[in-house]
Amino acid sequence: MSRPEETNWEYFGFPDPGFMPAWLPAEGLMKALAERNLPFADEWDFEKIAVEDQLKPFLTSGSGQVWCREFDRQLKQTAERYLNHLKMSDLSDLPDWSEAMWTWDELLLEAADGERENIADPKQGDLSPEWDLNWLLQRRKAIDLLLYAPVPYKADILSGSTHTGIPSSPGESIAAAMEGMSPRTVVNQRPAAYITNIYGPDHGWREGSYCCDVTAVSRIYAELPEGLGSPDHIYLVMQVSGADGTDDSFSGGGPLSIGANVLTADPDGVFAEFDWHDLSWSIPAPTRDHTTSGGWKATRCSAFADYSEHFNFKNQEKES
């Protein structure tokens, strides 16, 4: 049992745990992993982690390599929820949203200092005989690399529509829809900005009339959890497509482009601001049973902040 203020890597023998009884660094690993799950918990209760024996109930899975394999299973599940912040400096290595997250293979390789042949993996029978110091140190480093966890984000939205049968052209219907736009704010919803033109008779209106739906995004920004402070970096990772899912329908994206996008928040937590006038008016005219759209939509979207200042178990030389 340890007190919260002293519950860190050093208390459990790191960075040189080789001469410690095996249970002590193992308990440290368990507490560190439990702490890395706190960003996903209903409340941040590190004191409970500090004072409770994390190792004893875990030992029911077995000892030695069996224990290590079960620990790795749980670490893998947690790691895949964290942003791989090391990729943020070179976005050319980010063809898809999913590539931004830690994968198990990438985490093990980084924890082994990029030397694949040095990875300690109990699933491959690499531990000798039952407990391996390299495995222990690599799993500590792997946990240290898990820094960027999800945080809420908001989008300020404007939306309007016209379904009156009055507009006699697509342009008139767009202008009417924009004239009556009303604001709202959404939380953790994939943002989208688009114009949809509809042929009036499809909605029961007169021949030659047009209807329109407009949704515009004015701002996307982070909503940091209470107590997180002001992290150095907050990222928004979005997978973006055209309004109807095709590249041809993409317009008005401002700083966005088709594919994976990474936006960094400014000191006020704002990722991007948009001018809704940029939404394209040059959308093909709709015809009977065929609507037309222009704009953009996020098919995947998450915000991530650096939690390292909030963690007790961390590399004192902060990862960049």
N, C-alpha and C positions, 0 to 999 in steps of 0.2 A: 504494500500500500504506500502511496506517495501523496504528498500535498500538491494541489494544483500548481502552485508557483514554482515547484521544483520538478514537475513532470515534463521532462524533455529528453533529448537523446543522451545528454551527458549523464543524467541520473542513472541511465540504464547501461552505462559503460562505453558508449560510443564517444569518439570514433575508433577506439581500440578495445573491443569487447572480447578479444581472444582468450583472456585469462579469467573471464567471469564465469560463474556457474551458468549453464546453458539456459536456465529458466529466466534469468534476469534480462538479457537482450531480447529473448523471445517475448517476454511481457512488454518490453518497449515497442517492439514491432506491432503487437496487437493494439496497444494504446494509440500508436501513431496512425494505424489504419482506421481505428474507430474515430479519431479526430478528423481524418480526411472525409468521413461520411457525414460530418456535422453540417456542411452547407446544404445537404439534402434532407435534413431532419426538421421536425416541426419546431424545435427550439435548440438553441446552442447551449448544451449542458456539458461543458468540459470537466466540471468538477466531478460529475458522476463517473466519467471515464478515468479520472485520476485516482479516485478512491476505491473503485471496484477492481476486483481481480479479473482481468480480461482473459487470462491464460487458462485458468482452471476449467471452465466449461468447454473451451476449445479442445482440450486434450482428449476429450471423449472420441475424437476422430482417429486417435492413434498417436504414435510417436515417430520421431526421426523423419524419414522421407515422406511418410504418410501425412504427418503434420504439415510439412513444408508444401506438399501438393495442395492440401486444403487451404493453406494460407494463400498460396498463389492464385487459387480459384477465386477467392474473395477479393484479393488485390486487383485482379484482372477486371472484375465486375465494376469496381470503384474507378479504376484508371480510365476506363472507356467513357466515363462521364465528364472527364476533364479535358480542357483545351490543351493541345500541344503548342504551348507558347513559343517554342523554339522555331516553329514554322512561320511565325508572324513577321520575321525579318525578310523572308523571301517568298512572296505570294505566288511566284511562278511555279512553286511546288504544290500548288493547291488547286487542282483541276475540279474538285468537287467538294461540297460542304463537308462530307464525311471525312475527307482527308485532313481536316483541321483538328480532329480529336486524336488523343493518344490511342494507338493500337498496342496490343500486348507485345508484339514483336519489336516495335519501335522503342517501347519503354525498356524492355530487357536489353536491347542493343545499346541504348544511351547509358543505362546503368552499368554496363560493362565497358564504358569508355570507348564505344564504337568498335570493339574487338569481338566479332561474332564468336570466334573460337573460345573466348573466355566466359561466355554466358554460362552461369550456373543454373541448370534446369533440372529439378528433381524428376520431371516427367521423362527425361532422357537418361535417368540413372546416374546423373552427374555428381551426386552427393556421396562423399566417402568419409566414414562408412555410413553414418546416419545424419550427421550435422556438419555443415560445411561453412567455414568462415567466409569464403567468397560469396556464397549465397546470401548470408546474413548481411554483409556489407552492401551487396548489390540491391537487396530489397530495401535497405535503408535509403540508398540513393534514389531508387525508383519512387519511393514515397515522397522524398524531397522534391522531386520533379513535378509532383501533382500540386499545382499552385492556382490555376485558373478554373474556377468553378462557375456554374451559371448564376446569373443575377436577373431579376425582373427587368423588363424594358417596356416602355410605353410608346405609343404612336398617336399623335394628334391628327384626326381625320376630319375631312369635310366631305359631305355627301349630299347629292341632290338628284332629282329626277323630274321628268315631265312625261305624263301619260294622259294627255288631254285631247289628243286628236287635232290640236290647233296648228303646231308647226308644220310648214309645208316643205321643209328641206332638212337634211341632216344637220346643217349648220345652225338653223333656227332651233332645232330641238336641243342641240348641245348648249347654245346660249341660254335657253329657257331653263335647262337643268342646272346650269352653273349659277344662274341668278338666284335660285332658291336654296343654295347649299347651306347645311347646318353643321355645326362642329360637334365632335364627340372624341373621347379618348379611350383607347383600348389598351389592355395589358396582356403581354405575352401572346399576342395574336399575330400571325404572319401578315405583315403589311402588304397592301396592294393599292395601286393607283391606276384607274382605267376609265375609259369612256366606252360605253356600249350603245351602239345605234340599233334601233329596232324599227322594222317596217310597221307603220300604224295599223293596217288591216289585220296583222297577226294578233293584235290586242283588241280587235273589235272596232277600231276607229275607221274613219273614211279613207277611201282610196287616195293616195298621194300625200298622206300625213305620215309623220315620223315621231317616234318616242325615243327617249334617251335616259340612261342611268349613268351618273358620274360619281366616282369616288376618288378623292385626292388625299395625299399624305402631305402635311405641312412640316412635320418634325418627328424624328425618332430619337429617343433619349433613354438613358439608364435610370432605373429606380432602385437605388442601392438599399440593401437591407439595413435596418437600424443597427448601429454599432460597427459597421464595416469600415467606417471612416472614408478616406479619400484615396483609393488605390492609385498607384502610378499609372496603370494602364487598364483601360476597359475596352473590350473589343465586341463588336457586333459582327457575327458571321452569318451571311445570307446566301442562299442559292436563289438566283433570280432568273425568271423567264419572261417572255412577252405576255401581254394580257391574256391571250387565248392559248398560251402554252407554246406558241411558235415564235421563232426569232423575228419574223416579218412584222409581228404586231407590237414589238418593243418600241417604246417612246417615252419621253418625259422622265427618264430615270435619274437625271441629275448626276450625282457621283457614282451611280450604279451602272453596271454592265451585265450582259448576259453571262450566266455561270456563277462561279463562287466569288463572293465579295467579302472583304474585311474592312470594316470602318472602325476608326479609333475615336473614342469620345474626347471632346474638348474639356477644359477645366470645369465647365458647367454640366458635364455629363451628356452633352448633345452629340449624337453620332452624325446626323445629317439634317439639313433643312431643304425643303423643296419649294419651288414656285409652281403652283398648280396650273398656271398659264402655259407651262411647257408641255402639258399633255397635248398630243397631236390632234389637230383638227382635220388633218388630211386622211381620214379614215374612209375606206371605200363605202359607198352608199349601200345600205342594207336592201335586200330584196325579200320577197315573200318567203317565209320559212327559213330565212338566213340572216342572222344578226352579224354585225361586224364590230370589232373591238380594237382599241389601241391603248397602250400603257405598259405597265409592268406589274408583276406579282412575285412575292417571295414564296417559294415552295418549301424552304426550310429556313429557320431563323432562330438564333439564340444569342444572348449576350453573356459575356464572361468577364469576371473581375479577378484581380490578384488578391487572394486571401492570405498571403504569406505573413502579413503583419498580425493576422488574427490567430495564426497557428503557433502552438508551443513546440511541436516537432518540426524543425526546419533547419536547413543549412544556414548557418549564421552568415556565410558569404552568399548573399541572395543571388539566385539564378537570374540571368538576364533573359 
